[in-house]
């Protein structure tokens, strides 16, 4: 590996920073301590700091040379509402909140890159270090964009990174074009007529209706989506009533939908409404669908995907970079930044050995061995994209 030697020198310090963040997780738009620590460290590096971008977001601006060229490097900061089951010393100190997706590691990697770039300034242009709040379904990327992110901090290109359990430390994975699915959440409210549980004929059972709707919705992917496209529609909750002998007047269904294009997502939305309303009407009930698109598909610009893959290959070797990784059905709201600026999103290995744990799991922990790899990649992206004349 050809990692940046200076970054290697403060690997231990980066690990301490990361573990401190892990011990103090904060949910979306509540990242006050995290944002404060990020701002404090950026300022300590000599970087111009802007807080409160998109509520709790932080942007650090570092300029060198005289060209107007610019790059955005982004990391997410928020945690998840999960009760951690780990027993190590840096486990969450707040029951019901934990860094189960590795955003503590992403934030630390970008801080490591910021520290190095502030020390060396071996580039010509502006680097915008974007620390985003509320990635986990609360719209943090859009909040920063609506707060003028790209007008206040112009970025010719923008890059992001996410850890991937199951991929060895020292390896990276990416693909050009669509890479991660767009995501939506939905609520379906079924209205029937309440009755005694022993006299169902006097009511209209919304729980029964919800069960039929749940089954019928599976026909959308099977019979409405083209076989050459990819989509997922999952009903994950059905709630109705609170007594053994009472048929309730209402039932609520909830779930998620995923697709790799906005057209497919529209098809899912339209057919969900048609089926839910039609099935309910057949039973004499009514159904109302609330379909909310929380994530756009992650679509990597072809040239920038190649650029970040080339940069990663310079660090770890071509054999350690998968340039055509599998499509990912999970979602990521960095997608909204990629809709507005060309760029790319890459996966960094979090470990594939025994004990490797998937994200969104109460036993997950970010692998500190990946910290200098991610920090080096972020830094090299800036140095290569904003290379001084004669250093290309």
C-alpha positions in Angstrom: 0.0 0.0 0.0 1.1 3.5 -0.8 -0.7 5.4 1.9 0.3 8.9 2.9 3.1 8.5 5.4 2.0 11.6 7.4 -1.5 10.3 7.8 -0.1 7.0 9.1 1.7 9.0 11.8 -1.5 10.1 13.5 -3.4 6.8 13.0 -3.6 6.3 16.8 -5.0 9.8 17.3 -7.6 9.3 14.6 -8.6 6.1 16.4 -9.1 8.0 19.7 -11.2 10.6 17.9 -13.3 7.9 16.2 -13.9 6.0 19.5 -14.9 9.2 21.3 -17.5 9.9 18.6 -18.8 6.3 18.9 -19.2 6.7 22.6 -21.3 9.9 22.1 -23.7 9.2 19.2 -26.3 11.8 18.2 -29.3 11.4 16.0 -30.1 13.4 12.9 -30.3 17.2 13.3 -29.2 16.7 16.9 -25.5 16.4 16.2 -24.5 19.4 18.4 -21.6 17.8 20.2 -20.3 16.1 17.1 -20.6 19.3 15.0 -18.9 21.2 17.8 -15.9 18.8 17.9 -15.6 18.9 14.1 -15.7 22.7 14.0 -13.1 22.9 16.8 -10.7 20.6 15.1 -11.1 22.2 11.7 -10.4 25.6 13.2 -7.4 24.1 15.0 -6.0 23.0 11.6 -6.4 26.6 10.3 -9.4 25.9 8.2 -12.2 28.4 7.8 -15.3 27.0 9.5 -19.0 27.5 8.8 -21.5 25.9 11.2 -25.3 25.5 11.1 -25.4 24.7 7.4 -28.6 22.6 7.0 -29.3 23.0 10.8 -26.3 21.1 12.3 -24.0 20.6 9.3 -20.5 21.9 9.2 -18.4 23.0 6.2 -14.7 23.7 6.4 -13.1 25.7 3.6 -9.4 25.4 2.8 -7.9 27.5 0.0 -4.4 27.3 -1.6 -3.1 29.0 -4.7 -5.1 31.2 -7.0 -7.3 29.1 -9.3 -11.1 29.0 -8.9 -11.2 25.2 -9.1 -13.0 23.5 -6.2 -13.8 20.1 -4.8 -16.3 18.9 -2.2 -15.4 16.0 0.2 -18.4 14.8 2.2 -18.9 12.7 5.3 -22.0 12.0 7.4 -22.2 12.5 11.2 -25.5 11.1 12.6 -26.1 7.9 14.5 -29.1 5.5 14.6 -31.8 4.8 17.2 -30.4 1.4 18.2 -29.6 -0.1 21.6 -25.9 -1.1 21.3 -25.0 -4.6 22.6 -21.2 -4.2 22.4 -19.2 -4.3 25.7 -16.0 -2.6 24.7 -14.9 0.6 26.5 -16.0 3.0 23.7 -19.6 1.6 23.5 -22.4 4.1 23.4 -23.0 6.0 26.6 -26.5 6.8 25.5 -28.9 3.9 25.6 -31.0 3.7 22.5 -28.5 5.5 20.3 -25.4 4.1 18.6 -23.1 4.6 15.6 -24.3 1.4 13.9 -23.5 2.6 10.4 -19.9 3.9 10.7 -20.6 7.6 10.4 -18.2 8.0 13.3 -15.5 6.5 11.1 -16.5 8.6 8.0 -16.3 11.8 10.0 -12.9 10.9 11.4 -11.5 9.9 8.0 -12.5 13.3 6.6 -11.0 15.1 9.6 -7.8 13.2 9.0 -7.7 14.4 5.4 -8.5 17.9 6.5 -5.6 17.9 8.9 -3.1 16.6 6.3 -4.3 19.0 3.6 -4.1 22.0 6.0 -0.5 21.0 6.9 0.7 20.5 3.3 -1.6 22.7 1.1 -0.1 20.8 -1.9 -3.0 21.8 -4.2 -4.2 24.8 -6.2 -7.9 25.7 -5.5 -10.5 25.2 -2.8 -11.4 22.1 -0.8 -14.8 22.1 0.9 -15.0 19.6 3.7 -18.7 18.8 4.0 -19.8 17.3 7.3 -23.5 16.3 6.8 -26.1 15.8 9.4 -29.1 13.5 9.3 -28.2 11.0 6.6 -30.4 8.3 8.1 -33.7 9.1 6.3 -34.2 12.6 7.7 -33.0 14.6 4.7 -29.7 16.1 5.8 -28.3 16.4 2.3 -31.3 18.2 1.0 -31.3 20.5 4.1 -27.7 21.5 3.4 -28.5 22.0 -0.3 -31.6 24.2 0.5 -29.4 26.2 2.8 -27.2 27.1 -0.2 -24.5 24.5 0.1 -23.3 24.7 -3.4 -24.0 28.4 -3.8 -22.0 29.3 -0.7 -19.4 26.7 -1.2 -19.0 26.1 -4.9 -17.9 22.6 -5.8 -16.9 21.5 -9.3 -17.1 17.9 -8.2 -18.1 16.2 -5.0 -17.1 12.8 -3.5 -18.3 10.6 -0.7 -17.4 7.3 0.9 -19.0 4.6 3.0 -17.6 1.6 4.8 -18.6 -1.9 3.6 -18.5 -4.9 6.0 -17.5 -8.0 4.2 -15.0 -6.2 2.1 -11.4 -6.6 3.3 -9.6 -3.6 4.8 -7.4 -2.2 2.0 -9.9 -2.8 -0.7 -12.4 -0.4 -2.4 -15.5 -1.0 -4.6 -17.4 1.2 -7.0 -19.4 1.2 -10.2 -20.2 3.8 -12.8 -23.8 4.9 -13.3 -26.5 3.7 -10.9 -24.9 2.2 -7.8 -27.4 2.4 -4.9 -31.2 2.4 -5.0 -33.4 5.3 -4.4 -35.6 4.8 -1.3 -39.1 5.7 -0.2 -41.1 5.0 2.9 -44.9 4.6 2.9 -47.9 4.5 5.2 -51.2 3.1 4.2 -54.2 3.9 6.4 -57.1 1.4 6.0 -60.4 2.6 7.3 -63.1 0.0 8.0 -65.9 -0.2 10.6 -65.3 -1.3 14.1 -67.2 -4.2 15.6 -67.2 -6.9 18.3 -64.7 -9.6 17.5 -67.5 -12.2 17.9 -69.7 -10.3 15.4 -67.5 -9.6 12.4 -70.6 -9.4 10.1 -71.5 -6.1 11.7 -68.3 -4.4 10.8 -65.6 -4.1 8.1 -62.4 -5.6 9.3 -59.4 -3.3 8.3 -56.9 -5.8 9.6 -58.2 -8.4 7.1 -58.1 -5.7 4.3 -54.5 -4.8 5.2 -53.5 -8.4 5.0 -54.9 -8.7 1.5 -53.3 -5.4 0.4 -49.9 -6.6 1.7 -50.2 -9.7 -0.4 -51.5 -7.9 -3.5 -48.7 -5.3 -3.4 -46.1 -8.1 -4.1 -47.6 -8.3 -7.6 -46.2 -4.9 -8.5 -42.5 -6.0 -8.6 -43.5 -9.4 -10.1 -45.9 -8.1 -12.8 -45.6 -4.3 -13.3 -41.8 -3.7 -13.1 -39.8 -4.8 -16.1 -37.8 -7.9 -15.5 -34.7 -6.1 -16.7 -35.2 -3.4 -14.0 -34.7 -3.9 -10.2 -37.1 -3.0 -7.4 -38.1 -3.9 -3.9 -41.4 -3.3 -2.1 -41.5 -4.5 1.5 -44.4 -4.2 3.9 -42.6 -4.1 7.3 -45.4 -3.2 9.7 -49.1 -3.8 10.1 -50.8 -2.2 13.2 -54.5 -2.5 14.1 -56.4 -2.6 17.3 -55.4 -3.2 20.9 -57.9 -5.7 22.2 -58.5 -9.4 21.7 -62.2 -9.1 21.1 -62.5 -5.9 19.2 -62.3 -5.4 15.4 -60.8 -1.9 15.1 -62.0 0.8 12.8 -58.5 1.5 11.4 -55.3 -0.3 10.5 -52.0 1.1 9.4 -49.4 -0.5 7.2 -45.8 0.8 6.8 -42.9 -0.2 4.7 -40.2 0.8 2.1 -39.7 0.7 -1.6 -36.4 0.8 -3.5 -35.5 1.3 -7.2 -32.6 2.4 -9.3 -34.5 5.0 -11.3 -37.1 7.7 -10.5 -39.3 6.3 -13.3 -39.5 2.9 -11.6 -40.1 4.6 -8.3 -43.1 6.5 -9.8 -44.4 3.2 -11.2 -44.2 1.7 -7.7 -46.0 4.7 -6.2 -48.8 4.8 -8.7 -49.5 1.0 -8.6 -49.4 1.0 -4.8 -52.2 3.6 -4.7 -54.2 1.7 -7.3 -54.0 -1.7 -5.6 -54.5 -0.4 -2.0 -57.5 1.7 -2.9 -59.0 -1.0 -5.2 -58.5 -3.9 -2.7 -60.0 -1.8 0.1 -63.0 -0.8 -2.0 -63.6 -4.5 -2.8 -64.1 -5.1 0.9 -66.2 -2.0 1.5 -63.3 -0.2 3.2 -61.1 2.7 2.2 -57.3 3.1 1.9 -55.1 6.2 1.8 -51.5 5.9 0.7 -48.8 8.3 1.9 -45.7 7.6 -0.2 -42.5 9.7 0.6 -39.3 9.5 -1.4 -36.5 9.8 1.1 -33.6 9.0 -1.1 -32.8 9.5 -4.8 -30.8 6.7 -6.5 -27.0 7.1 -6.2 -25.8 7.6 -9.7 -22.0 8.0 -10.2 -20.7 10.2 -13.0 -18.7 7.9 -15.3 -15.6 10.2 -15.5 -15.6 10.9 -11.7 -16.1 7.2 -10.9 -13.1 6.4 -13.0 -11.2 9.2 -11.3 -11.8 8.1 -7.7 -11.1 4.4 -8.7 -7.8 5.5 -10.3 -6.9 7.4 -7.1 -7.8 4.5 -4.9 -5.7 2.2 -7.1 -2.7 4.5 -6.7 -3.0 3.9 -2.9 -3.8 0.2 -2.7 -3.1 -1.3 -6.2 -5.4 -2.0 -9.1 -6.1 -5.5 -7.8 -7.7 -4.1 -4.6 -10.2 -1.9 -6.5 -13.4 -3.4 -7.8 -14.6 -1.1 -10.5 -17.8 -3.0 -11.3 -19.2 -3.9 -7.9 -22.7 -5.2 -7.5 -25.8 -2.9 -7.3 -26.8 -2.1 -3.7 -30.4 -2.0 -2.7 -29.7 0.2 0.3 -30.0 3.9 -0.1 -27.9 7.0 0.7 -28.9 10.6 0.6 -25.5 11.7 -0.8 -27.5 11.0 -4.0 -29.1 14.4 -3.8 -25.6 16.1 -3.9 -24.8 13.9 -6.9 -28.0 15.1 -8.7 -26.6 18.7 -8.5 -22.8 18.2 -9.0 -20.8 15.5 -10.9 -19.1 13.2 -8.6 -18.9 9.6 -7.2 -19.5 7.5 -4.1 -17.1 4.7 -3.2 -17.2 1.8 -0.7 -14.2 1.2 1.6 -13.5 -2.1 3.2 -14.4 -2.5 6.8 -13.1 -6.1 7.2 -14.1 -9.5 6.0 -12.8 -11.7 8.8 -14.5 -13.5 11.7 -16.7 -11.2 13.6 -17.2 -8.8 10.8 -20.7 -7.3 11.4 -23.1 -5.7 9.0 -24.2 -2.1 9.5 -27.5 -1.2 11.3 -26.7 -4.0 13.7 -26.4 -3.5 17.5 -23.1 -5.4 17.5 -21.5 -3.3 14.7 -18.3 -1.2 15.1 -16.2 0.7 12.6 -12.8 -0.8 11.9 -10.1 1.7 12.9 -7.7 0.0 10.6 -9.6 1.6 7.7 -9.1 5.2 9.0 -5.7 6.0 7.3 -7.0 4.4 4.1 -10.1 6.7 3.9 -8.2 9.8 5.0 -5.5 9.1 2.4 -8.1 8.7 -0.4 -9.9 11.9 0.6 -6.6 13.8 0.6 -5.3 12.4 -2.7 -8.6 13.2 -4.4 -8.1 16.9 -3.5 -4.4 16.9 -4.5 -5.1 15.1 -7.9 -8.2 17.1 -8.8 -6.6 20.4 -7.8 -3.1 19.6 -8.9 -0.7 22.4 -9.2 0.5 23.3 -12.7 3.3 20.9 -13.7 2.2 18.3 -11.0 -0.6 16.6 -12.9 
